[in-house]
Amino acid sequence: MGVSGWEKDGPIVWVEKGVTLKGHDTFVVLPVNNDSGNDVDEGLMTQMQQQIVQALRNEGHNVIEHDYESKHDAIIVKTILLSYKTGDAVGRWFGFGAGAAKCTIRSTLIEASTDNVIAEVISTKVVDTGGLYSIGADARIADDVTKDISSAIINITQNGK
C-alpha cells in the first residue's frame, strides 16, 4: 500500500477443531450488518458483501446472497462491521492517533444444518499516520479489511484453517 502507519497484520482465524469445509459447495452470504455505532453508507456495506460473494464464486462455489429455505448443505457467512471510523488525513499528519482511520470486520461461518458456528475471522486495519499521503485511506480501509476476510474464508474452504 505504501502508506505509513498501515497495519499489515493478518486476520485472526478460528476454526472449530475437527471441522472441514471441503465438500461444502454452497455458501449463503448474508448482507453485512453494521454494529459500529456509526452511520455507514449502505453502498459500502453492499460492496463488502459483494467482495465476499465474488471471492467465493471465483473459487467455484455456489453463492446465494440472501437467506433461503433449503440450507441443509450450506455454510452461512454472517459478516458484521464492528467498527468504522474514516478519520482525516490532516489529523494523521500530526500522528499519535489523531485522525486515524479504523475498520474492524468479523465474519462468522455457520453450518446451516446444525446452526453451529464452525469458524470466525476477524480483521482490523488502522491508518494512523501518513498525513497527505494517507488521503483516501478511509475509502480503502474497508476494502482492504474485506479482502483480508475474503482471503481467510477461501483459505478455510481450501485448507481448513
Phi and psi in degrees as GROMACS dihedral restraints (atoms count N, CA, C in turn):
[ dihedral_restraints ]
;  ai    aj    ak    al  type     phi  dphi    fc
    3     4     5     6     1    81.5    20    10
    4     5     6     7     1     4.3    20    10
    6     7     8     9     1   -98.2    20    10
    7     8     9    10     1   123.2    20    10
    9    10    11    12     1   -66.5    20    10
   10    11    12    13     1   149.3    20    10
   12    13    14    15     1    86.8    20    10
   13    14    15    16     1     1.8    20    10
   15    16    17    18     1   -85.0    20    10
   16    17    18    19     1   118.0    20    10
   18    19    20    21     1   -70.4    20    10
   19    20    21    22     1   134.6    20    10
   21    22    23    24     1  -111.1    20    10
   22    23    24    25     1     7.2    20    10
   24    25    26    27     1   -66.8    20    10
   25    26    27    28     1   145.2    20    10
   27    28    29    30     1   -80.7    20    10
   28    29    30    31     1   176.8    20    10
   30    31    32    33     1   -71.1    20    10
   31    32    33    34     1   160.0    20    10
   33    34    35    36     1   -89.2    20    10
   34    35    36    37     1   127.0    20    10
   36    37    38    39     1  -122.9    20    10
   37    38    39    40     1   129.3    20    10
   39    40    41    42     1  -124.9    20    10
   40    41    42    43     1   128.5    20    10
   42    43    44    45     1  -126.3    20    10
   43    44    45    46     1   131.0    20    10
   45    46    47    48     1   -56.9    20    10
   46    47    48    49     1   134.2    20    10
   48    49    50    51     1   -56.6    20    10
   49    50    51    52     1   131.9    20    10
   51    52    53    54     1    83.3    20    10
   52    53    54    55     1    -1.1    20    10
   54    55    56    57     1   -90.9    20    10
   55    56    57    58     1   137.8    20    10
   57    58    59    60     1  -130.1    20    10
   58    59    60    61     1   143.0    20    10
   60    61    62    63     1   -99.0    20    10
   61    62    63    64     1    -1.2    20    10
   63    64    65    66     1   -62.1    20    10
   64    65    66    67     1   135.9    20    10
   66    67    68    69     1    95.0    20    10
   67    68    69    70     1   -18.0    20    10
   69    70    71    72     1   -85.1    20    10
   70    71    72    73     1   119.2    20    10
   72    73    74    75     1  -105.9    20    10
   73    74    75    76     1   -22.2    20    10
   75    76    77    78     1  -106.1    20    10
   76    77    78    79     1   129.5    20    10
   78    79    80    81     1  -122.9    20    10
   79    80    81    82     1   135.8    20    10
   81    82    83    84     1  -105.8    20    10
   82    83    84    85     1   108.9    20    10
   84    85    86    87     1   -99.3    20    10
   85    86    87    88     1   103.9    20    10
   87    88    89    90     1   -75.0    20    10
   88    89    90    91     1   156.5    20    10
   90    91    92    93     1   -57.2    20    10
   91    92    93    94     1   147.3    20    10
   93    94    95    96     1   -72.8    20    10
   94    95    96    97     1   131.6    20    10
   96    97    98    99     1   -94.6    20    10
   97    98    99   100     1   142.9    20    10
   99   100   101   102     1  -100.2    20    10
  100   101   102   103     1   107.8    20    10
  102   103   104   105     1  -112.7    20    10
  103   104   105   106     1    21.6    20    10
  105   106   107   108     1   -78.7    20    10
  106   107   108   109     1   -18.3    20    10
  108   109   110   111     1    83.1    20    10
  109   110   111   112     1    -2.3    20    10
  111   112   113   114     1  -112.4    20    10
  112   113   114   115     1   152.8    20    10
  114   115   116   117     1   -71.5    20    10
  115   116   117   118     1   124.8    20    10
  117   118   119   120     1  -126.6    20    10
  118   119   120   121     1   134.7    20    10
  120   121   122   123     1   -56.6    20    10
  121   122   123   124     1   130.7    20    10
  123   124   125   126     1   -58.6    20    10
  124   125   126   127     1   -32.6    20    10
  126   127   128   129     1   -60.5    20    10
  127   128   129   130     1   -37.8    20    10
  129   130   131   132     1   -66.3    20    10
  130   131   132   133     1   -41.3    20    10
  132   133   134   135     1   -63.9    20    10
  133   134   135   136     1   -43.0    20    10
  135   136   137   138     1   -64.6    20    10
  136   137   138   139     1   -40.1    20    10
  138   139   140   141     1   -61.1    20    10
  139   140   141   142     1   -40.8    20    10
  141   142   143   144     1   -63.6    20    10
  142   143   144   145     1   -45.6    20    10
  144   145   146   147     1   -59.8    20    10
  145   146   147   148     1   -44.8    20    10
  147   148   149   150     1   -65.1    20    10
  148   149   150   151     1   -32.6    20    10
  150   151   152   153     1   -62.9    20    10
  151   152   153   154     1   -43.8    20    10
  153   154   155   156     1   -66.4    20    10
  154   155   156   157     1   -44.7    20    10
  156   157   158   159     1   -56.4    20    10
  157   158   159   160     1   -49.6    20    10
  159   160   161   162     1   -65.1    20    10
  160   161   162   163     1   -39.4    20    10
  162   163   164   165     1   -60.9    20    10
  163   164   165   166     1   -43.9    20    10
  165   166   167   168     1   -68.0    20    10
  166   167   168   169     1   -40.7    20    10
  168   169   170   171     1   -64.5    20    10
  169   170   171   172     1   -38.1    20    10
  171   172   173   174     1   -62.2    20    10
  172   173   174   175     1   -23.8    20    10
  174   175   176   177     1   -91.7    20    10
  175   176   177   178     1     4.8    20    10
  177   178   179   180     1    89.9    20    10
  178   179   180   181     1    12.2    20    10
  180   181   182   183     1   -84.7    20    10
  181   182   183   184     1   150.2    20    10
  183   184   185   186     1   -81.0    20    10
  184   185   186   187     1   124.8    20    10
  186   187   188   189     1  -123.9    20    10
  187   188   189   190     1   130.6    20    10
  189   190   191   192     1  -111.6    20    10
  190   191   192   193     1   133.9    20    10
  192   193   194   195     1   -98.6    20    10
  193   194   195   196     1    17.9    20    10
  195   196   197   198     1  -156.5    20    10
  196   197   198   199     1   165.0    20    10
  198   199   200   201     1   -64.2    20    10
  199   200   201   202     1   148.6    20    10
  201   202   203   204     1  -146.4    20    10
  202   203   204   205     1   163.0    20    10
  204   205   206   207     1   -71.1    20    10
  205   206   207   208     1   -49.6    20    10
  207   208   209   210     1   -87.2    20    10
  208   209   210   211     1    87.7    20    10
  210   211   212   213     1  -105.9    20    10
  211   212   213   214     1    13.6    20    10
  213   214   215   216     1   -54.8    20    10
  214   215   216   217     1   -34.7    20    10
  216   217   218   219     1  -113.9    20    10
  217   218   219   220     1     9.2    20    10
  219   220   221   222     1   -91.4    20    10
  220   221   222   223     1   159.0    20    10
  222   223   224   225     1  -110.6    20    10
  223   224   225   226     1   123.5    20    10
  225   226   227   228     1   -89.6    20    10
  226   227   228   229     1   130.8    20    10
  228   229   230   231     1  -108.7    20    10
  229   230   231   232     1   109.5    20    10
  231   232   233   234     1  -109.3    20    10
  232   233   234   235     1   116.8    20    10
  234   235   236   237     1  -115.8    20    10
  235   236   237   238     1   136.8    20    10
  237   238   239   240     1  -128.1    20    10
  238   239   240   241     1   131.0    20    10
  240   241   242   243     1   -83.5    20    10
  241   242   243   244     1   107.3    20    10
  243   244   245   246     1   -83.2    20    10
  244   245   246   247     1   -37.2    20    10
  246   247   248   249     1  -150.7    20    10
  247   248   249   250     1   144.6    20    10
  249   250   251   252     1  -155.1    20    10
  250   251   252   253     1   119.9    20    10
  252   253   254   255     1  -138.6    20    10
  253   254   255   256     1   124.8    20    10
  255   256   257   258     1   -77.6    20    10
  256   257   258   259     1   -30.2    20    10
  258   259   260   261     1    63.7    20    10
  259   260   261   262     1  -164.3    20    10
  261   262   263   264     1  -152.6    20    10
  262   263   264   265     1   147.1    20    10
  264   265   266   267     1   -63.0    20    10
  265   266   267   268     1   -36.6    20    10
  267   268   269   270     1   -64.1    20    10
  268   269   270   271     1   -43.0    20    10
  270   271   272   273     1   -62.7    20    10
  271   272   273   274     1   -38.5    20    10
  273   274   275   276     1   -66.2    20    10
  274   275   276   277     1   -26.8    20    10
  276   277   278   279     1   -60.8    20    10
  277   278   279   280     1   -37.8    20    10
  279   280   281   282     1   -78.7    20    10
  280   281   282   283     1   -19.8    20    10
  282   283   284   285     1    75.1    20    10
  283   284   285   286     1  -159.2    20    10
  285   286   287   288     1    54.8    20    10
  286   287   288   289     1    29.2    20    10
  288   289   290   291     1    87.3    20    10
  289   290   291   292     1    -9.1    20    10
  291   292   293   294     1   -68.3    20    10
  292   293   294   295     1   127.6    20    10
  294   295   296   297     1    77.3    20    10
  295   296   297   298     1    13.8    20    10
  297   298   299   300     1   -62.2    20    10
  298   299   300   301     1   139.9    20    10
  300   301   302   303     1   -97.5    20    10
  301   302   303   304     1   132.7    20    10
  303   304   305   306     1  -138.0    20    10
  304   305   306   307     1   145.7    20    10
  306   307   308   309     1  -151.7    20    10
  307   308   309   310     1   132.0    20    10
  309   310   311   312     1  -132.5    20    10
  310   311   312   313     1   129.6    20    10
  312   313   314   315     1  -129.2    20    10
  313   314   315   316     1   141.1    20    10
  315   316   317   318     1  -125.2    20    10
  316   317   318   319     1   128.8    20    10
  318   319   320   321     1  -113.9    20    10
  319   320   321   322     1   132.6    20    10
  321   322   323   324     1  -112.9    20    10
  322   323   324   325     1   129.9    20    10
  324   325   326   327     1  -102.5    20    10
  325   326   327   328     1   124.6    20    10
  327   328   329   330     1  -122.0    20    10
  328   329   330   331     1   129.6    20    10
  330   331   332   333     1   -75.5    20    10
  331   332   333   334     1   114.4    20    10
  333   334   335   336     1   -62.3    20    10
  334   335   336   337     1   -35.7    20    10
  336   337   338   339     1   -68.6    20    10
  337   338   339   340     1   -25.0    20    10
  339   340   341   342     1  -117.7    20    10
  340   341   342   343     1   -11.4    20    10
  342   343   344   345     1    62.2    20    10
  343   344   345   346     1    20.1    20    10
  345   346   347   348     1   -86.1    20    10
  346   347   348   349     1   136.8    20    10
  348   349   350   351     1   -73.9    20    10
  349   350   351   352     1   124.6    20    10
  351   352   353   354     1  -111.9    20    10
  352   353   354   355     1   -15.9    20    10
  354   355   356   357     1  -163.3    20    10
  355   356   357   358     1   153.8    20    10
  357   358   359   360     1  -140.4    20    10
  358   359   360   361     1   144.8    20    10
  360   361   362   363     1  -131.1    20    10
  361   362   363   364     1   128.8    20    10
  363   364   365   366     1  -126.9    20    10
  364   365   366   367     1   131.7    20    10
  366   367   368   369     1  -134.6    20    10
  367   368   369   370     1   139.9    20    10
  369   370   371   372     1  -133.0    20    10
  370   371   372   373     1   140.3    20    10
  372   373   374   375     1  -132.6    20    10
  373   374   375   376     1   146.7    20    10
  375   376   377   378     1  -136.9    20    10
  376   377   378   379     1   131.9    20    10
  378   379   380   381     1  -114.6    20    10
  379   380   381   382     1   107.8    20    10
  381   382   383   384     1  -117.0    20    10
  382   383   384   385     1    -7.4    20    10
  384   385   386   387     1  -138.3    20    10
  385   386   387   388     1   169.8    20    10
  387   388   389   390     1   125.3    20    10
  388   389   390   391     1   -17.5    20    10
  390   391   392   393     1    53.8    20    10
  391   392   393   394     1  -131.7    20    10
  393   394   395   396     1   -63.1    20    10
  394   395   396   397     1   -25.5    20    10
  396   397   398   399     1   -68.3    20    10
  397   398   399   400     1   -17.7    20    10
  399   400   401   402     1   -99.7    20    10
  400   401   402   403     1    14.1    20    10
  402   403   404   405     1   -60.4    20    10
  403   404   405   406     1   132.2    20    10
  405   406   407   408     1    90.5    20    10
  406   407   408   409     1    -3.1    20    10
  408   409   410   411     1   -61.1    20    10
  409   410   411   412     1   -34.3    20    10
  411   412   413   414     1   -64.3    20    10
  412   413   414   415     1   -31.2    20    10
  414   415   416   417     1   -79.0    20    10
  415   416   417   418     1   -33.6    20    10
  417   418   419   420     1   -84.8    20    10
  418   419   420   421     1   -24.2    20    10
  420   421   422   423     1   -64.2    20    10
  421   422   423   424     1   -43.2    20    10
  423   424   425   426     1   -65.8    20    10
  424   425   426   427     1   -37.8    20    10
  426   427   428   429     1   -62.3    20    10
  427   428   429   430     1   -45.5    20    10
  429   430   431   432     1   -66.3    20    10
  430   431   432   433     1   -40.1    20    10
  432   433   434   435     1   -66.1    20    10
  433   434   435   436     1   -40.7    20    10
  435   436   437   438     1   -66.5    20    10
  436   437   438   439     1   -35.6    20    10
  438   439   440   441     1   -62.4    20    10
  439   440   441   442     1   -41.3    20    10
  441   442   443   444     1   -60.9    20    10
  442   443   444   445     1   -45.5    20    10
  444   445   446   447     1   -61.4    20    10
  445   446   447   448     1   -47.6    20    10
  447   448   449   450     1   -60.7    20    10
  448   449   450   451     1   -44.8    20    10
  450   451   452   453     1   -61.9    20    10
  451   452   453   454     1   -40.7    20    10
  453   454   455   456     1   -65.8    20    10
  454   455   456   457     1   -40.5    20    10
  456   457   458   459     1   -63.4    20    10
  457   458   459   460     1   -43.3    20    10
  459   460   461   462     1   -61.0    20    10
  460   461   462   463     1   -43.1    20    10
  462   463   464   465     1   -60.6    20    10
  463   464   465   466     1   -40.1    20    10
  465   466   467   468     1   -63.4    20    10
  466   467   468   469     1   -41.6    20    10
  468   469   470   471     1   -68.3    20    10
  469   470   471   472     1   -27.6    20    10
  471   472   473   474     1   -92.2    20    10
  472   473   474   475     1   -39.0    20    10
  474   475   476   477     1  -119.1    20    10
  475   476   477   478     1    -9.0    20    10
  477   478   479   480     1    80.2    20    10
  478   479   480   481     1     5.2    20    10
